[in-house]
Amino acid sequence: MPVAIWGRMARPRLLRLVFVALALVVGSVQARAHDPQVRAVGRAPAAVRFRNPFEKGLAPLGDGALIRLGGKSHVDARQYKDLSAATQHLLKKYPADRHFFIGLGRDPAPFIAFLQNLGGKQLAINFPASSNQSDGATQAVLAQYVKKLVPPEVLESGRTIVFIDATKSGRALDAYVPLIAPSLQGAKVIKAAFGVHRNGARNTVIYTTPGDKQVIDTTPFPEVNRFLGDPYEDVVSEFPRHGPGTHRIEVLDAPLARFQQYREALLQRMKRDEGLRHFLETEGGPAFQHDGASP
């Protein structure tokens, strides 16, 4: 067959092959664009703005407790000092413009109260999940809790999710985070553990066998070591002890009033905290270094 005739016959077949190849490439790109894990890796965190609660000219508070909850004294000057220092440490390590915080279980409730006074539920939430009642938890069960508790705009923001706990062992972080993570639309997750210890002896499991958890030493803020028990546990938490898959999710529709009361008392000291104001303005990152209040 003459070469010219063969070329004319082969050209349509070659064009068809080119069109098929292009269709495959376009289809692959579109599929990746709709893959939440690919979107999470490729996107930059959306801009977030939170408020500095400081108010100039307020009357000073005394050193004593500002509120009694469950018969226990709370938010005295010493308790507040340690909580403020620990939360500032957390925000310096994980800036609010790039991170969102989930308190796992009851023990980190004071941290979440403090963070919510800065940014509400766009910055932090409590996620009820007891390490002693994790047997009923599955990925499907916890997906319903994510849907109920985590604001959808947070999952769309590209921020890293930081799970926090005050713990001796890190059991709750190890039990729940792997089951929760698949429902976070591909967001990067970090396990941050305030390592509880007694009398300066850092020999608890969280220190000796940290695994993939990022451990924060509580020595500079010893009050955090008390979050696991008296006077905090079952007193300032937003929800009672709860096991996803064991207890009904509807329990979350009735949060405990004491958590909000604790938040309000905490806010009174935050409004007067010059050190916190300075930290947020100089080291709090872009989320706090702006003019105007948060939305």
Protein Blocks (a to p, Z undefined) as FASTA:
>chain_A
ZZklmmmmmmmmmmmmmmmmmmmmmmmmmmmmmpmklmmmmpccdddddddfbdghiacd
dfbdfbdeehiaehifklmmmmmmmmmmmmmmmcfklcccddehjklmmmmmmmmmmnoj
mlbccddddfklmmlpcfklmmmmmmmmmcfklmmnopacddddddfklmmmmmmmmmmm
mmngopacddddddddeehiacbfklmmnojaccddfklmmmlmmmmmcfkgoklpmbdc
ddehkacfklmmmccfklmmmmmmmmmmmmmmmklmmmmmmmnojmlmcgdjdZZ
